[in-house]
Amino acid sequence: MLTKHVIRKNMKVTALELDSESVIYLKHSFPLEHVKIVNDQTFQVIEADFLKKDLKEIYGDQSFAIIGNFPYNISTQIVFKTIENREQIPEFGGMFQKEVAQRICAPHGSKTYGILSVLAQAYYEADYVFTVGPEVFDPPPRVDSGVLFLKRRDNYDNLTCSYSILRQVVKLAFQQRRKTLRNSLKTMNLPDEMREKDIFSLRPEQISVDAFVELATQIEKL
């Protein structure tokens, strides 16, 4: 169990768990008195839905890292919430379904490059660490898993556009990934002279993260 290894580190650990039976198990397996207290280290278990929980209720304005073996059905939503709370989350590590982990770390020009790739890499350096086969699980899943690590970029707070406009542009672009931006961004009613720029003749997978940021910046200034 990941929790067992994390609480041995010299740090404060908060476990968020939605399943009530798992919460009981964690509290019984790792009671506070059994945790080595070093430099004010504490371990607490909170029964909560990570996607719905206001993280400031737990951490205030303090920074914290996230690590976990994430439920595959909500793993992308966990990444989106991490990006939205990037001011407090400098590091993020975890296990996903292999295809999702590869998509987050994918470079532009690849078939797996998409919305999640652009938004995550705009604010974080994304590294695919290793693959985990189904044979190490009991019961074994039908898919491979992948572990990734995100480290927040030094200039994460200096992006020239807001997260909301970047997400809007990227989402529209990849919703019709076979079309060029000239077609996929039609609903934004952009000026004709902007739509004549070279980038609008490209499909979204051909556009780098930096180019998406620059485009979103120009659109936001309109």
C-alpha positions as CSV (number, residue, x, y, z in Angstrom):
1,M,0.0,0.0,0.0
2,L,1.3,3.4,-1.0
3,T,0.2,5.0,2.3
4,K,2.4,2.7,4.3
5,H,5.6,4.0,2.5
6,V,4.6,7.6,2.3
7,I,4.0,8.0,6.1
8,R,7.6,6.8,6.7
9,K,8.9,10.0,5.1
10,N,9.8,13.0,7.2
11,M,6.7,15.0,6.2
12,K,3.1,15.7,7.0
13,V,0.7,13.4,5.2
14,T,-3.0,13.8,4.6
15,A,-4.9,10.9,3.0
16,L,-8.2,11.8,1.2
17,E,-10.4,8.7,0.8
18,L,-14.0,8.6,-0.4
19,D,-14.8,5.0,0.5
20,S,-15.9,4.8,4.2
21,E,-14.6,1.2,4.6
22,S,-11.2,2.2,3.4
23,V,-11.2,5.2,5.8
24,I,-11.8,2.8,8.7
25,Y,-9.1,0.5,7.4
26,L,-6.6,3.3,7.1
27,K,-7.3,4.7,10.6
28,H,-7.0,1.2,12.1
29,S,-3.9,0.3,10.2
30,F,-2.0,3.5,10.7
31,P,-3.2,5.1,14.0
32,L,-1.4,8.3,14.9
33,E,0.4,6.8,17.8
34,H,2.1,4.3,15.5
35,V,3.4,7.0,13.2
36,K,6.9,8.3,13.9
37,I,6.6,12.0,14.8
38,V,9.6,13.8,13.4
39,N,9.8,17.6,13.0
40,D,6.1,18.0,13.6
41,Q,5.1,15.2,11.2
42,T,1.5,14.2,11.4
43,F,-0.8,11.8,9.6
44,Q,-4.5,12.3,9.1
45,V,-7.2,10.5,7.1
46,I,-10.1,12.6,5.8
47,E,-13.2,11.0,4.3
48,A,-13.9,13.2,1.3
49,D,-14.2,13.4,-2.5
50,F,-11.1,15.0,-3.8
51,L,-12.9,16.4,-6.7
52,K,-15.5,18.2,-4.5
53,K,-13.3,19.1,-1.5
54,D,-12.1,22.7,-1.1
55,L,-8.4,22.0,-0.6
56,K,-7.9,25.3,1.2
57,E,-10.0,23.9,4.0
58,I,-7.2,21.3,4.5
59,Y,-4.1,23.2,3.6
60,G,-5.0,26.9,3.9
61,D,-2.5,28.7,1.7
62,Q,0.3,26.2,2.2
63,S,1.9,24.3,-0.7
64,F,1.6,20.6,-0.9
65,A,2.4,17.7,-3.2
66,I,0.0,15.1,-4.5
67,I,0.8,11.4,-4.8
68,G,-1.6,8.5,-5.4
69,N,-2.8,5.5,-7.2
70,F,-5.8,7.2,-8.8
71,P,-9.2,5.7,-9.7
72,Y,-8.9,5.4,-13.5
73,N,-12.5,6.6,-14.1
74,I,-11.7,10.0,-12.6
75,S,-8.0,10.3,-13.1
76,T,-8.2,13.0,-15.8
77,Q,-10.5,15.1,-13.6
78,I,-7.9,14.9,-10.8
79,V,-5.3,16.3,-13.2
80,F,-7.6,19.1,-14.2
81,K,-8.2,20.0,-10.5
82,T,-4.4,19.9,-9.9
83,I,-3.9,22.4,-12.7
84,E,-6.6,24.7,-11.4
85,N,-4.8,24.6,-8.0
86,R,-1.3,24.9,-9.4
87,E,-0.4,27.8,-7.1
88,Q,-0.3,25.4,-4.2
89,I,0.8,22.2,-6.0
90,P,4.4,22.2,-7.1
91,E,4.7,18.5,-7.6
92,F,2.3,15.7,-8.5
93,G,3.0,12.0,-9.0
94,G,0.8,9.0,-9.5
95,M,-0.4,6.0,-11.4
96,F,-2.9,6.1,-14.2
97,Q,-4.1,3.9,-16.9
98,K,-1.1,3.7,-19.2
99,E,-2.9,5.4,-22.1
100,V,-3.9,8.4,-19.9
101,A,-0.4,8.8,-18.5
102,Q,1.1,8.7,-22.0
103,R,-1.5,11.3,-23.2
104,I,-0.6,13.7,-20.4
105,C,3.1,13.5,-21.3
106,A,2.7,13.3,-25.1
107,P,4.7,15.7,-27.3
108,H,3.0,17.7,-30.1
109,G,2.9,15.8,-33.3
110,S,2.0,12.5,-31.7
111,K,-1.4,10.8,-32.0
112,T,-1.9,10.9,-28.2
113,Y,-1.3,14.6,-27.9
114,G,-4.5,16.3,-26.8
115,I,-6.3,18.7,-24.4
116,L,-4.7,17.1,-21.3
117,S,-1.2,17.2,-22.8
118,V,-1.4,20.9,-23.6
119,L,-3.0,22.1,-20.4
120,A,-0.7,20.0,-18.1
121,Q,2.5,20.9,-20.0
122,A,1.6,24.6,-20.0
123,Y,2.2,24.7,-16.3
124,Y,4.2,21.5,-15.5
125,E,7.1,19.5,-16.8
126,A,5.6,16.1,-17.5
127,D,7.6,12.9,-17.3
128,Y,6.4,9.3,-18.0
129,V,8.4,7.3,-15.4
130,F,7.5,3.6,-16.0
131,T,4.9,1.1,-17.0
132,V,3.2,-1.2,-14.5
133,G,1.9,-4.5,-15.8
134,P,-1.4,-6.0,-14.7
135,E,0.3,-9.0,-13.1
136,V,1.3,-7.0,-10.0
137,F,-2.3,-6.4,-9.0
138,D,-4.8,-8.7,-7.3
139,P,-7.1,-9.0,-9.1
140,P,-5.2,-8.0,-12.3
141,P,-6.8,-5.3,-14.4
142,R,-7.2,-5.7,-18.1
143,V,-5.0,-2.8,-18.9
144,D,-1.4,-1.6,-18.3
145,S,-0.8,1.2,-15.9
146,G,1.7,4.0,-16.1
147,V,3.4,6.2,-13.5
148,L,4.1,9.8,-14.2
149,F,5.6,12.8,-12.4
150,L,4.6,16.5,-12.9
151,K,6.9,19.2,-11.7
152,R,5.6,22.8,-11.8
153,R,7.5,25.1,-14.2
154,D,9.4,27.9,-12.7
155,N,7.5,30.4,-14.9
156,Y,4.1,28.8,-14.4
157,D,2.6,32.0,-13.1
158,N,4.0,34.1,-16.0
159,L,1.9,32.7,-18.7
160,T,0.6,35.5,-21.0
161,C,-2.9,34.2,-21.0
162,S,-5.4,33.1,-18.5
163,Y,-6.1,29.4,-17.8
164,S,-9.8,29.8,-18.8
165,I,-9.1,31.2,-22.3
166,L,-6.3,28.6,-22.9
167,R,-8.6,25.8,-21.9
168,Q,-11.4,27.1,-24.1
169,V,-9.1,27.4,-27.2
170,V,-7.5,24.0,-26.7
171,K,-10.8,22.3,-26.0
172,L,-12.4,23.7,-29.2
173,A,-9.4,22.8,-31.2
174,F,-9.2,19.1,-30.1
175,Q,-13.0,18.5,-30.2
176,Q,-12.5,18.5,-34.0
177,R,-8.9,17.3,-34.1
178,R,-9.1,16.3,-37.8
179,K,-9.9,19.9,-38.8
180,T,-7.7,22.9,-39.0
181,L,-8.1,25.7,-36.5
182,R,-9.7,27.8,-39.1
183,N,-12.7,25.4,-38.9
184,S,-12.6,24.3,-35.3
185,L,-12.4,27.8,-33.8
186,K,-15.2,29.2,-36.0
187,T,-17.6,29.6,-33.1
188,M,-15.2,32.1,-31.5
189,N,-16.0,34.6,-34.3
190,L,-12.3,35.7,-34.6
191,P,-11.3,38.6,-37.0
192,D,-10.6,37.5,-40.6
193,E,-7.1,38.8,-40.5
194,M,-6.3,36.7,-37.4
195,R,-7.8,33.6,-39.1
196,E,-5.5,34.1,-42.1
197,K,-2.4,33.5,-39.9
198,D,-0.4,30.3,-40.6
199,I,-1.3,28.6,-37.4
200,F,-5.0,28.5,-38.5
201,S,-4.0,26.2,-41.3
202,L,-2.7,23.6,-38.9
203,R,-4.5,20.7,-37.1
204,P,-4.3,20.9,-33.3
205,E,-1.8,18.0,-32.9
206,Q,0.7,20.0,-35.0
207,I,0.7,22.9,-32.6
208,S,3.1,23.1,-29.7
209,V,2.1,24.1,-26.2
210,D,3.9,27.4,-26.5
211,A,2.1,28.1,-29.7
212,F,-1.3,27.4,-28.1
213,V,-0.4,29.8,-25.3
214,E,0.6,32.5,-27.8
215,L,-2.6,32.0,-29.7
216,A,-4.7,32.1,-26.6
217,T,-2.9,35.3,-25.6
218,Q,-3.7,37.0,-28.9
219,I,-7.4,36.0,-28.6
220,E,-7.7,37.2,-25.1
221,K,-6.4,40.6,-26.1
222,L,-9.2,41.1,-28.7
